[in-house]
Amino acid sequence: MPEYYQSSGGYYYKVAGGKTKRTSKCDYEKAKTNVRVGDKVRIKIKRFGRYEDEEEGVVKNVLTGKRFHSRGKKVRLTNNIVGRVICVY
């Protein structure tokens, strides 16, 4: 099991098998593939033709039908906000 620790700069590091890798506590690769109903996520909200705001919440519906999406799956949160997943906690 990898260990996480935080540096003074605010970055998280993952140590597994003697190798250290800078990472984040949220999983960016999971945002493109395995998003399920009930997951806590951060999404980007598209308004006026571009992504402007970020919101955190719990997934109510997964709107993307594909198994993988390069920009992140589109979801609806429990407060009915729709956006693309950028981070899964």
Contacts in CASP RR format, 6 or more apart in sequence:
PFRMAT RR
TARGET T0000
AUTHOR 0000-0000-0000
METHOD contacts of the structure
MODEL  1
MPEYYQSSGGYYYKVAGGKTKRTSKCDYEKAKTNVRVGDKVRIKIKRFGR
YEDEEEGVVKNVLTGKRFHSRGKKVRLTNNIVGRVICVY
2 14 0 8 1.000
2 15 0 8 1.000
2 16 0 8 1.000
3 14 0 8 1.000
3 15 0 8 1.000
3 16 0 8 1.000
4 12 0 8 1.000
4 13 0 8 1.000
4 14 0 8 1.000
4 15 0 8 1.000
4 23 0 8 1.000
4 25 0 8 1.000
5 12 0 8 1.000
5 13 0 8 1.000
5 15 0 8 1.000
6 12 0 8 1.000
6 13 0 8 1.000
7 13 0 8 1.000
11 22 0 8 1.000
11 24 0 8 1.000
12 22 0 8 1.000
12 23 0 8 1.000
12 24 0 8 1.000
12 25 0 8 1.000
13 20 0 8 1.000
13 21 0 8 1.000
13 22 0 8 1.000
13 23 0 8 1.000
14 20 0 8 1.000
14 21 0 8 1.000
14 22 0 8 1.000
14 23 0 8 1.000
15 21 0 8 1.000
24 87 0 8 1.000
25 89 0 8 1.000
26 42 0 8 1.000
26 87 0 8 1.000
26 88 0 8 1.000
26 89 0 8 1.000
27 87 0 8 1.000
27 88 0 8 1.000
27 89 0 8 1.000
28 86 0 8 1.000
28 87 0 8 1.000
30 88 0 8 1.000
31 41 0 8 1.000
31 72 0 8 1.000
31 73 0 8 1.000
31 85 0 8 1.000
31 86 0 8 1.000
31 87 0 8 1.000
31 88 0 8 1.000
32 68 0 8 1.000
32 69 0 8 1.000
32 70 0 8 1.000
32 71 0 8 1.000
32 72 0 8 1.000
32 73 0 8 1.000
32 85 0 8 1.000
33 67 0 8 1.000
33 68 0 8 1.000
33 73 0 8 1.000
34 88 0 8 1.000
35 41 0 8 1.000
35 59 0 8 1.000
35 62 0 8 1.000
35 73 0 8 1.000
35 75 0 8 1.000
35 85 0 8 1.000
35 88 0 8 1.000
36 59 0 8 1.000
36 62 0 8 1.000
37 59 0 8 1.000
37 60 0 8 1.000
37 61 0 8 1.000
37 62 0 8 1.000
38 58 0 8 1.000
38 59 0 8 1.000
38 60 0 8 1.000
39 58 0 8 1.000
39 59 0 8 1.000
39 88 0 8 1.000
39 89 0 8 1.000
40 56 0 8 1.000
40 57 0 8 1.000
40 58 0 8 1.000
40 88 0 8 1.000
40 89 0 8 1.000
41 56 0 8 1.000
41 57 0 8 1.000
41 58 0 8 1.000
41 59 0 8 1.000
41 75 0 8 1.000
41 77 0 8 1.000
41 85 0 8 1.000
41 87 0 8 1.000
41 88 0 8 1.000
41 89 0 8 1.000
42 54 0 8 1.000
42 55 0 8 1.000
42 56 0 8 1.000
42 57 0 8 1.000
42 85 0 8 1.000
42 86 0 8 1.000
42 87 0 8 1.000
42 89 0 8 1.000
43 54 0 8 1.000
43 55 0 8 1.000
43 56 0 8 1.000
43 57 0 8 1.000
43 75 0 8 1.000
43 77 0 8 1.000
43 81 0 8 1.000
43 83 0 8 1.000
43 84 0 8 1.000
43 85 0 8 1.000
43 86 0 8 1.000
44 51 0 8 1.000
44 53 0 8 1.000
44 54 0 8 1.000
44 83 0 8 1.000
44 84 0 8 1.000
44 86 0 8 1.000
45 51 0 8 1.000
45 52 0 8 1.000
45 53 0 8 1.000
45 54 0 8 1.000
45 55 0 8 1.000
45 81 0 8 1.000
45 82 0 8 1.000
45 83 0 8 1.000
46 52 0 8 1.000
46 83 0 8 1.000
46 84 0 8 1.000
47 53 0 8 1.000
51 84 0 8 1.000
54 86 0 8 1.000
55 77 0 8 1.000
55 81 0 8 1.000
55 83 0 8 1.000
57 77 0 8 1.000
57 78 0 8 1.000
57 79 0 8 1.000
58 77 0 8 1.000
58 78 0 8 1.000
59 75 0 8 1.000
59 76 0 8 1.000
59 77 0 8 1.000
59 78 0 8 1.000
60 75 0 8 1.000
60 76 0 8 1.000
60 77 0 8 1.000
60 78 0 8 1.000
60 80 0 8 1.000
61 75 0 8 1.000
61 76 0 8 1.000
62 73 0 8 1.000
62 74 0 8 1.000
62 75 0 8 1.000
63 73 0 8 1.000
63 74 0 8 1.000
63 75 0 8 1.000
63 76 0 8 1.000
63 82 0 8 1.000
64 72 0 8 1.000
64 73 0 8 1.000
64 74 0 8 1.000
64 75 0 8 1.000
66 73 0 8 1.000
69 84 0 8 1.000
71 84 0 8 1.000
72 84 0 8 1.000
72 85 0 8 1.000
72 86 0 8 1.000
73 84 0 8 1.000
73 85 0 8 1.000
74 82 0 8 1.000
74 83 0 8 1.000
74 84 0 8 1.000
74 85 0 8 1.000
75 82 0 8 1.000
75 83 0 8 1.000
75 84 0 8 1.000
75 85 0 8 1.000
76 82 0 8 1.000
76 83 0 8 1.000
END
